[in-house]
Amino acid sequence: MSRPHDDGPFFHGTKADLQVGDLLRAGFRSNYRPEVVMNHIYFTALRDGAGLAAELAAGDGTPRVYAVEPTGPFEDDPNVTDKKFPGNPTRSYRSRDPLRVLGEVTDWTRLTSEALQTWRDRLAELRADERGEIIN
């Protein structure tokens, strides 16, 4: 796994209530295709990108964004980079190694209910379209 040239800071969005020092690991169901158990843990260098992930995460909890640090090598997330978009405009990454929680971030931009519904509709379309397959 090659390490992209990005020094962060890095963020992870979720509905889980986490503490400083907690480790986020792969092996959970995808928020975007629940039938898929993920081989990687995903994160981004864009605070609001993590906020979007938090808003779309499964579950009923409060959307949260955490500052995280990778504990091992990481790579560009192929679900939103060269396989689907040129480069890495979303500064999205994945790792097989855990992410360590550094703290919660509260100054991220929340989506309007309309924007959130638009994203949910897009995800529903991707689930119905085989081209929306997750590269795991």
Summary of the structure (lengths in Angstrom):
residues: 136
radius of gyration: 14.1
end to end distance: 13.7
largest distance: 38.3
contacts: 392
relative contact order: 0.26
helix: 21%
strand: 24%
